[in-house]
Amino acid sequence: MTEPEFDTRAFRNALGRFPTGITVITTMGPDNKPEGLTANSFGAVSLDPPLVQWCLGKKAPSLPIFRDGGYFAINILKDTQRDISNKFATPAEDKFSGVDWRRGLGGAPILANSLAVFECRNETQYEAGDHLIFIGAVEDHTHVDGTPLLYNAGNYGVAVPHPDDYHPNADAIRFNDLVL
């Protein structure tokens, strides 16, 4: 008996059911040209030493720039930065046009008004399937209070506090009544 063919689209749809935050990962490319892309493949690796990770497809045009760069910044977006997410998710010659940013460590662009920023030395990379996993050694970080921009099942969203956290009589309140 032959194994059924693996349904890549169904697998991707299943992965999409896990809500993630949205980041814009940036670096300074050759000739001092800032580079950036929208990604939701970000996560913590270690507190001691402080390490984070993110993944980039091996076919991504910007892969060599990130792979060979010394530093990158992970900019976690606020709920008000959907336009920034869309801008950096779309191919363009200059994604930074009209975007407020400053140079961070190694020149990696830091986007204004981000919820959090992790400035990382490009520590290690690992090949895994059709992606390259980047491990960043966090050398600086900042954060502010706010609501993160989320992505789930192909749609943007925002985090809503669970009623148990704010209502002593939560059993009398239907969660959907709070979010609809």
TAJOUR-V743876 format. One record per residue. OMEGA is omega in whole degrees, 0 to 359 (* if undefined). NEAR is the number of other C-alpha atoms within 10 Angstrom. Layout:
OMEGA;NEAR, OMEGA;NEAR
This chain:
180;3, 177;4, 176;5, 179;6, 180;6, 182;8, 183;8, 181;9, 179;9, 178;10, 179;10, 178;11, 177;13, 177;11, 181;12, 178;15, 176;12, 182;10, 179;18, 170;20, 180;22, 177;25, 164;29, 181;25, 188;27, 174;25, 174;31, 183;24, 178;20, 179;11, 177;6, 179;10, 179;12, 179;18, 178;23, 179;25, 176;22, 179;21, 173;21, 181;17, 184;14, 175;19, 176;14, 177;12, 187;15, 173;12, 183;9, 3;6, 180;9, 181;14, 174;19, 179;20, 172;20, 184;21, 178;20, 179;19, 182;15, 179;16, 181;11, 180;10, 183;10, 183;16, 181;15, 181;12, 178;16, 181;21, 186;17, 182;11, 180;17, 183;19, 169;26, 177;30, 176;31, 181;32, 179;27, 187;27, 173;27, 179;24, 181;20, 186;15, 178;17, 179;15, 178;10, 178;19, 180;21, 182;12, 184;20, 176;21, 184;15, 177;11, 178;11, 179;10, 181;8, 180;13, 183;17, 179;18, 179;9, 180;7, 178;11, 180;11, 176;13, 178;11, 174;14, 180;21, 180;18, 180;16, 182;20, 182;29, 174;27, 182;25, 179;25, 174;13, 176;17, 179;22, 176;21, 178;20, 174;25, 178;23, 192;27, 166;27, 181;21, 190;20, 187;15, 173;12, 178;15, 173;11, 178;13, 181;11, 182;9, 181;11, 170;16, 178;18, 178;21, 173;21, 180;21, 173;26, 184;22, 179;23, 175;13, 178;14, 176;13, 173;11, 176;13, 174;11, 178;8, 181;13, 180;14, 170;22, 181;22, 176;20, 181;18, 176;16, 176;15, 181;10, 172;9, 177;16, 176;17, 178;16, 177;13, 179;10, 177;11, 183;12, 179;16, 181;12, 186;8, 184;9, 181;11, 179;10, 186;9, 181;13, 180;10, 184;8, 176;13, 182;10, 182;15, 177;8, 181;7, 186;11, 181;10, *;5
